[in-house]
């Protein structure tokens, strides 16, 4: 909790607001920070309990904000 302009703000809310994230983006971002290694879309979806298409959309938004790096391996 951070006190800002006489109002307490949760760190989560500050991060979400600063980077224009929705709840899914934030959940995915925090999950990836904890893992600290490359993950597949399926691994992320299983880890946070969302479907693959939601994860892909969220990853796309985070890549556009340069918060994550996306790689394709063949």
Backbone as numpy.savetxt, mean C-alpha at the origin, in Angstrom:
# Nx Ny Nz CAx CAy CAz Cx Cy Cz
0.03 8.29 17.15 -0.83 9.47 17.15 0.07 10.70 17.15
-0.24 11.62 16.27 0.52 12.86 16.14 -0.42 14.02 16.42
0.03 14.96 17.24 -0.78 16.14 17.52 -0.44 17.21 16.50
-1.43 17.62 15.75 -1.22 18.58 14.68 -2.31 19.63 14.72
-1.91 20.88 14.89 -2.85 22.01 14.91 -4.01 21.73 15.87
-3.64 21.35 17.08 -4.62 21.09 18.14 -5.55 19.93 17.85
-5.13 19.04 16.97 -5.95 17.88 16.65 -5.04 16.66 16.57
-5.46 15.56 17.16 -4.70 14.32 17.08 -4.99 13.64 15.75
-3.92 13.25 15.06 -4.05 12.59 13.77 -3.32 11.25 13.85
-3.98 10.20 13.43 -3.35 8.89 13.38 -2.29 8.89 12.28
-1.19 8.19 12.51 -0.13 8.10 11.52 -0.67 7.51 10.21
-1.53 6.52 10.32 -2.16 5.91 9.15 -2.86 6.97 8.30
-3.64 7.82 8.94 -4.37 8.87 8.22 -3.43 9.87 7.57
-2.34 10.19 8.24 -1.36 11.11 7.71 -0.70 10.54 6.45
-0.32 9.27 6.50 0.29 8.61 5.34 -0.71 8.53 4.20
-1.93 8.12 4.50 -2.95 8.00 3.45 -3.23 9.34 2.78
-3.31 10.37 3.56 -3.58 11.71 3.03 -2.40 12.24 2.23
-1.20 12.07 2.76 0.00 12.59 2.10 0.23 11.97 0.73
-0.05 10.69 0.62 0.20 9.98 -0.64 -1.07 9.69 -1.42
-2.18 10.29 -1.01 -3.46 10.11 -1.69 -3.79 8.62 -1.88
-3.75 7.89 -0.77 -4.02 6.45 -0.79 -5.42 6.16 -0.27
-6.01 5.09 -0.80 -7.24 4.59 -0.20 -6.86 3.48 0.78
-7.83 2.87 1.42 -7.54 1.86 2.45 -6.82 0.65 1.87
-7.20 0.24 0.67 -6.55 -0.91 0.03 -5.10 -0.60 -0.28
-4.84 0.59 -0.84 -3.46 0.99 -1.14 -2.61 0.96 0.13
-3.15 1.51 1.21 -2.41 1.56 2.47 -2.14 0.15 3.01
-3.16 -0.68 2.99 -3.02 -2.06 3.49 -1.96 -2.81 2.69
-2.00 -2.67 1.38 -1.04 -3.34 0.52 0.38 -2.78 0.74
0.49 -1.47 0.83 1.79 -0.82 1.03 2.42 -1.28 2.35
1.67 -1.30 3.42 2.20 -1.72 4.71 2.57 -3.21 4.70
1.79 -4.02 4.04 2.10 -5.45 3.91 3.43 -5.63 3.19
3.61 -4.90 2.10 4.84 -5.02 1.33 6.05 -4.51 2.11
5.87 -3.46 2.89 6.98 -2.96 3.71 7.44 -4.00 4.72
6.51 -4.74 5.27 6.85 -5.76 6.26 7.60 -6.93 5.64
7.30 -7.26 4.40 7.92 -8.42 3.75 9.34 -8.14 3.26
9.61 -6.92 2.80 10.95 -6.50 2.40 11.59 -7.38 1.31
10.78 -8.03 0.49 11.31 -8.79 -0.64 10.28 -8.76 -1.76
10.67 -9.24 -2.92 9.76 -9.23 -4.05 8.66 -10.27 -3.85
7.45 -9.89 -4.19 6.28 -10.76 -4.04 5.50 -10.79 -5.33
4.84 -11.90 -5.59 3.95 -11.97 -6.74 2.59 -11.38 -6.35
1.81 -11.06 -7.36 0.48 -10.53 -7.11 -0.35 -11.53 -6.31
-0.22 -12.81 -6.64 -0.97 -13.84 -5.92 -0.54 -13.94 -4.45
0.75 -13.82 -4.18 1.24 -13.86 -2.80 0.69 -12.69 -2.00
0.66 -11.52 -2.62 0.12 -10.34 -1.94 -1.38 -10.52 -1.68
-2.11 -10.97 -2.71 -3.56 -11.17 -2.58 -3.86 -12.15 -1.45
-3.13 -13.25 -1.39 -3.34 -14.23 -0.32 -2.98 -13.65 1.04
-1.92 -12.86 1.09 -1.44 -12.29 2.35 -2.37 -11.27 2.96
-3.06 -10.49 2.13 -3.94 -9.45 2.68 -5.42 -9.77 2.50
-5.71 -10.91 1.89 -7.10 -11.36 1.81 -7.96 -10.61 0.80
-7.35 -10.20 -0.31 -8.10 -9.52 -1.36 -7.97 -10.30 -2.65
-8.86 -10.01 -3.61 -8.75 -10.69 -4.89 -7.63 -10.07 -5.72
-7.15 -10.84 -6.67 -5.98 -10.47 -7.47 -6.20 -9.17 -8.25
-7.39 -8.96 -8.78 -7.63 -7.75 -9.57 -7.57 -6.48 -8.71
-8.05 -6.56 -7.47 -7.96 -5.41 -6.55 -6.51 -5.10 -6.23
-5.73 -6.14 -6.03 -4.30 -5.97 -5.73 -3.59 -5.34 -6.93
-3.90 -5.81 -8.14 -3.26 -5.26 -9.33 -3.58 -3.77 -9.50
-4.82 -3.39 -9.27 -5.21 -1.98 -9.37 -4.48 -1.13 -8.34
-4.38 -1.65 -7.13 -3.71 -0.92 -6.07 -2.21 -0.79 -6.36
-1.60 -1.87 -6.85 -0.19 -1.82 -7.20 0.04 -0.78 -8.30
-0.84 -0.74 -9.27 -0.72 0.24 -10.35 -0.72 1.66 -9.80
-1.61 1.95 -8.85 -1.66 3.28 -8.24 -0.37 3.58 -7.47
0.15 2.60 -6.73 1.37 2.80 -5.96 2.59 2.97 -6.87
2.61 2.28 -8.00 3.70 2.44 -8.96 3.65 3.84 -9.56
2.47 4.32 -9.88 2.32 5.67 -10.44 2.82 6.74 -9.47
2.71 6.46 -8.18 3.18 7.39 -7.15 4.64 7.14 -6.78
5.28 6.22 -7.47 6.66 5.78 -7.25 6.92 5.32 -5.82
5.94 4.68 -5.23 6.09 4.12 -3.88 6.53 2.66 -3.92
6.27 1.99 -5.02 6.71 0.60 -5.20 7.26 0.44 -6.62
8.03 -0.61 -6.81 8.59 -0.95 -8.10 7.96 -2.24 -8.57
7.55 -2.25 -9.81 6.93 -3.45 -10.37 7.89 -4.05 -11.39
8.09 -5.36 -11.29 8.95 -6.08 -12.23 8.20 -7.27 -12.77
8.52 -7.61 -14.00 7.95 -8.81 -14.60 9.06 -9.82 -14.81
8.82 -11.03 -14.36 9.79 -12.09 -14.57 9.17 -13.16 -15.44
9.90 -13.58 -16.46 9.42 -14.63 -17.36 10.21 -15.90 -17.12
